[in-house]
Amino acid sequence: MTGVLVRSTGVKRDLRLCKNYSYSSYNHFFFKSFLGVNGDTYDRYLIRMLEMGESLTLVNKTIKKLLYKQNYKNTDLVIKDLFLKKSQTQYSSMEDLINHFIQ
């Protein structure tokens, strides 16, 4: 068992923090995992509330990393080229719109 149900009982097992089972980009970030004591609904509620605050911290860290690494002047030019140079008739059918994202 994993997740909030297990952590609410005080068992320190969070697959997001395990190096062997980590998925997505969790291994690139440091974040806290919270534990409960009694395993009841109130502990699960508190853990979820604390995790929401931790999620906001992760979002802020991610945005800072992206802003630090990204040169948005080049990105703006690419976006303008993609959308402004195309003719308006290209998106007259659903197939044309799908083909735009496939290419």
C-alpha positions in Angstrom: 0.0 0.0 0.0 1.1 3.5 -0.7 -0.1 7.0 -0.7 -1.9 9.1 1.9 -3.6 6.1 3.6 -0.3 4.6 4.5 1.5 7.9 5.4 -1.4 8.9 7.6 -0.6 5.9 9.9 3.0 7.1 10.3 4.6 4.7 7.8 7.3 6.6 5.9 6.7 5.3 2.4 6.4 7.7 -0.5 7.0 6.3 -3.9 7.6 9.8 -5.3 10.8 10.0 -3.1 12.1 6.4 -3.8 14.9 6.5 -6.3 14.0 3.0 -7.7 10.3 3.8 -8.2 10.4 7.5 -9.0 8.3 8.6 -12.0 8.0 11.8 -14.0 10.5 14.4 -12.8 10.1 13.9 -9.0 13.8 12.9 -8.7 14.8 16.4 -9.9 13.1 18.2 -7.0 13.4 18.2 -3.3 10.1 18.3 -1.5 8.7 17.2 1.9 6.6 14.1 2.5 4.2 14.5 5.5 3.2 11.8 8.0 0.2 11.4 10.2 -0.1 9.7 13.6 -3.5 8.1 14.0 -4.4 7.0 10.5 -7.8 8.6 10.7 -9.6 10.9 8.3 -8.4 14.0 10.1 -4.7 12.9 9.6 -5.4 12.3 5.9 -7.0 15.7 5.6 -4.1 17.4 7.2 -1.6 15.6 5.0 -3.6 16.6 1.9 -3.6 20.3 3.1 0.1 20.2 3.7 0.7 18.6 0.3 -1.2 21.3 -1.4 1.1 23.9 0.1 4.1 21.8 -0.9 2.7 21.6 -4.5 2.6 25.3 -4.7 6.3 25.4 -3.6 7.1 22.8 -6.4 5.2 24.9 -9.0 7.2 28.0 -8.0 10.5 26.2 -8.1 9.6 24.8 -11.5 8.7 28.2 -12.9 11.9 29.7 -11.6 13.9 26.9 -13.3 12.1 27.3 -16.5 12.5 31.1 -16.5 16.2 30.8 -15.7 16.9 28.3 -18.5 14.6 29.6 -21.2 15.2 32.4 -23.6 11.7 33.7 -24.3 12.7 36.0 -27.2 13.4 33.1 -29.4 10.3 31.3 -28.3 8.2 34.3 -29.1 9.5 34.4 -32.6 8.9 30.7 -33.1 5.3 31.1 -31.9 4.7 34.1 -34.1 6.1 32.2 -37.1 3.9 29.2 -36.5 0.6 31.1 -36.1 0.9 34.3 -38.0 2.4 33.0 -41.3 -0.1 30.3 -41.8 -3.1 31.1 -43.9 -6.5 31.4 -42.1 -8.0 28.7 -44.4 -5.7 26.0 -43.0 -8.0 25.5 -40.0 -11.2 25.3 -41.9 -11.6 21.6 -41.1 -10.9 19.4 -38.2 -8.5 17.3 -40.2 -6.4 20.4 -41.0 -6.2 21.3 -37.4 -5.1 17.8 -36.4 -2.5 17.7 -39.1 -1.0 21.0 -37.7 -0.3 19.3 -34.4 0.9 16.0 -35.9 3.6 17.7 -38.1 
